[in-house]
Amino acid sequence: MILTMDIGNTNIKAALFEGEELVRYWRLNTDTARTSDEYGITLANLFAHCGLRMDQVRGIMISSVVPTVNFTIEHMCRNYFGLDPRFLAPGIKTAIHIKYDNPRELGSDRIANAVAAHGCYGGPCIFIDFGTATTYGVVSAEGEFLGGAIGPGIKMSAEGLVDSAAKLPRVELIKPGAVIARTTVTNMQSGLFFGFVGSVDYIVRRMKEEMGDPATKVIATGGMARLLAPELRVIDHVDGLLTLKGLRLIYERNH
């Protein structure tokens, strides 16, 4: 089996694959204060709970946007799985041609998303990762990463609103019943939710115009995708495991 891990600013997502089949999926807190043993024991308990053995894992592929955690996770993999993990970094074969001015600037999670979006859904396509930040990526029919956009995530927007306005409370991020709201809380929910939906819809439409292909498929992933996607008519597919699937494909292309 292959273990893939996506280390994000908020969560570490991990998936276990047997070939193309997903065996298990877990989410852990990203905590720079945790030790390799704490991460290892957590994973050991998760494996045991599912009736799995850690020695069944024959390869580990990792994407990380939190460099301060990488050393800890690397040692955890060696100590608990007996394996040296592969990090998605320059030199890894992806079969995606990156048309960035400086390809090294592109986050590894976005590369994995591009690989999975094109590999699983075909091209041209646009992927949107609704995480701590909202990242967009555009992949051509030929598998070229053409570029994209990065904006704040909806949670980040909510925190910024509350932190900058002393009298505004923290609110639950849900879809309100109407855009025209009648309380402070529902006013905030309306502005956050529908404002965010509107910005995503506009960015996707502009991207399709610049590509000259209105039939471009749009794939959503990330922690907030399930909340937002039903209101976004531009979304064709929701795939919460997109990044992890991309890491599996990249592992296979390198082994």
C-alpha positions in Angstrom: 0.0 0.0 0.0 1.0 3.6 -0.6 0.6 6.3 2.1 0.1 9.9 0.8 0.2 12.9 3.1 -0.8 16.5 2.4 0.6 18.8 5.1 -1.4 22.0 5.1 -1.4 25.0 7.3 -4.4 23.8 9.3 -4.6 20.0 8.8 -2.5 17.1 7.7 -4.5 14.9 5.4 -3.4 11.3 5.0 -4.7 8.6 2.7 -3.8 4.9 2.2 -4.1 3.5 -1.3 -4.0 0.0 -2.7 -3.5 0.6 -6.3 -6.1 3.1 -7.3 -8.4 2.1 -4.5 -8.7 4.3 -1.4 -8.3 2.1 1.7 -8.5 4.7 4.5 -8.4 8.5 4.9 -7.5 10.5 8.0 -7.1 14.1 9.1 -4.7 15.3 11.8 -4.0 18.7 13.3 -1.0 20.5 11.9 1.0 21.3 15.0 4.6 22.5 14.9 5.0 21.7 18.6 4.2 18.0 18.2 7.1 15.5 18.1 7.8 12.7 15.6 6.7 10.2 18.3 3.4 12.0 18.9 2.6 11.9 15.2 3.8 8.3 14.9 1.8 7.0 17.9 -1.3 8.8 16.5 -0.9 7.1 13.1 -0.1 3.8 14.8 -3.4 4.0 16.7 -5.3 4.9 13.6 -3.8 2.0 11.7 -4.6 -0.4 14.6 -8.2 0.9 14.9 -8.7 0.0 11.2 -7.1 -3.4 11.5 -4.1 -2.4 9.4 -0.4 -2.8 10.0 2.2 0.0 9.4 4.5 -2.5 7.7 2.0 -3.0 4.9 3.0 0.5 3.6 5.7 0.2 0.9 6.0 3.8 0.0 5.2 7.3 1.3 4.7 10.5 -0.8 4.3 13.8 0.8 3.3 17.3 -0.2 3.9 20.1 2.3 3.4 23.8 2.5 4.6 23.9 6.1 8.4 23.5 6.0 8.8 23.6 9.8 6.9 20.3 10.1 8.8 18.4 7.4 11.8 17.3 9.5 9.4 15.9 12.2 7.3 14.0 9.7 10.4 12.6 7.9 11.7 11.2 11.2 8.3 9.8 12.0 8.2 7.9 8.7 11.6 6.4 9.3 11.0 5.4 12.9 7.4 4.1 12.6 7.2 2.9 8.9 10.9 2.1 8.4 10.7 4.1 5.1 12.3 7.2 3.7 9.4 9.4 2.5 9.5 11.2 -0.8 8.6 14.9 -0.7 7.1 16.5 -3.8 10.0 18.8 -4.8 11.9 19.9 -7.9 13.3 16.9 -9.7 10.2 14.7 -9.1 8.5 13.5 -12.3 4.9 14.8 -12.6 4.2 14.7 -16.3 2.9 18.2 -15.9 4.7 21.0 -17.7 4.7 24.1 -15.4 4.5 27.4 -17.4 5.3 29.5 -14.3 8.0 32.2 -14.8 9.7 30.5 -11.9 8.4 27.0 -11.4 10.1 26.6 -8.0 7.6 29.2 -6.7 4.6 26.8 -7.2 3.4 25.1 -4.1 3.6 21.3 -4.0 -0.1 21.0 -3.2 -1.0 22.9 -6.3 1.3 20.6 -8.4 -0.4 17.6 -6.9 -3.9 19.1 -7.6 -2.9 19.8 -11.2 -1.7 16.2 -11.7 -4.9 14.7 -10.2 -7.3 17.1 -12.0 -5.8 16.4 -15.4 -5.2 12.7 -14.6 -8.7 12.0 -13.2 -10.9 14.4 -15.1 -9.0 15.3 -18.2 -8.2 18.8 -19.6 -8.6 21.6 -20.0 -9.6 22.0 -16.4 -9.6 24.5 -13.5 -9.1 23.2 -9.9 -10.0 25.3 -6.8 -8.7 24.4 -3.4 -10.9 25.8 -0.7 -8.4 25.7 2.2 -6.8 28.2 4.5 -6.2 30.1 1.3 -8.3 29.7 -1.9 -6.0 28.6 -4.7 -7.0 28.3 -8.4 -5.0 26.4 -11.0 -5.5 26.1 -14.8 -4.4 23.0 -16.7 -4.5 22.8 -20.5 -5.7 19.8 -22.5 -2.1 18.9 -23.1 -1.3 18.8 -19.3 0.4 22.2 -19.0 0.0 24.1 -15.8 -0.8 27.6 -17.2 -1.1 29.5 -14.0 -3.8 30.5 -11.6 -4.8 32.8 -8.7 -4.5 32.8 -4.9 -6.9 34.6 -2.6 -7.9 34.4 1.1 -10.0 31.4 2.3 -13.5 32.1 3.7 -12.3 31.3 7.2 -9.4 33.8 6.8 -11.8 36.4 5.6 -14.1 35.8 8.5 -11.3 36.1 11.0 -10.0 39.3 9.3 -13.4 40.8 9.5 -13.8 40.1 13.2 -10.2 41.1 14.1 -10.5 44.4 12.3 -14.0 45.5 13.6 -14.3 45.5 17.4 -18.0 45.2 17.6 -18.5 42.3 15.2 -18.8 38.9 16.8 -17.4 35.6 15.5 -20.1 33.7 13.5 -20.7 30.2 12.2 -19.8 29.9 8.6 -23.1 28.7 7.1 -25.3 29.6 4.1 -27.9 32.1 5.4 -31.5 31.8 4.3 -31.4 35.1 2.3 -28.9 37.7 1.0 -30.9 40.5 2.7 -30.4 39.6 6.3 -32.0 41.2 9.4 -29.5 40.6 12.3 -25.8 41.4 12.7 -24.9 37.7 12.7 -26.9 36.9 9.5 -25.6 40.1 7.9 -22.1 38.8 8.4 -22.9 35.3 7.2 -24.6 36.8 4.1 -21.7 39.0 3.2 -19.1 36.3 3.9 -20.9 33.4 2.1 -22.5 35.1 -0.9 -19.5 37.5 -1.3 -17.2 34.6 -1.4 -19.4 32.7 -3.9 -19.6 35.8 -6.1 -15.8 36.2 -6.2 -15.3 32.5 -7.1 -17.9 32.6 -9.8 -16.3 35.8 -11.3 -12.8 34.4 -11.2 -13.8 31.1 -12.9 -15.7 32.9 -15.6 -12.8 35.2 -16.3 -10.4 32.2 -16.5 -12.6 30.5 -19.0 -12.8 33.6 -21.1 -9.0 34.0 -21.1 -8.7 30.3 -22.1 -11.3 30.7 -24.8 -13.0 27.5 -23.8 -16.3 27.8 -21.9 -16.5 24.0 -21.6 -13.5 23.8 -19.3 -14.2 21.5 -16.4 -14.0 22.9 -12.8 -13.0 20.6 -9.9 -13.3 21.8 -6.3 -11.4 20.4 -3.3 -10.4 21.5 0.2 -12.1 21.7 3.6 -14.8 24.2 2.6 -15.7 22.8 -0.8 -18.8 20.9 0.4 -20.2 24.1 2.0 -19.6 26.3 -1.0 -19.9 24.0 -4.1 -23.8 23.6 -4.0 -24.1 27.4 -4.5 -21.5 27.5 -7.3 -23.0 26.5 -10.6 -19.5 26.7 -12.2 -18.3 23.6 -10.2 -18.5 20.3 -12.2 -17.0 18.0 -9.6 -16.2 18.0 -5.9 -13.3 15.8 -4.9 -12.0 16.1 -1.4 -9.1 13.8 -2.0 -7.8 15.5 -5.1 -4.4 16.4 -3.6 -3.9 12.9 -2.2 -4.9 11.3 -5.5 -2.3 13.5 -7.2 0.4 12.4 -4.8 -0.5 8.7 -5.5 -0.2 9.4 -9.3 3.2 11.1 -8.8 4.5 8.3 -6.6 3.6 5.8 -9.4 5.2 7.9 -12.1 8.5 7.9 -10.1 8.5 4.2 -9.2 
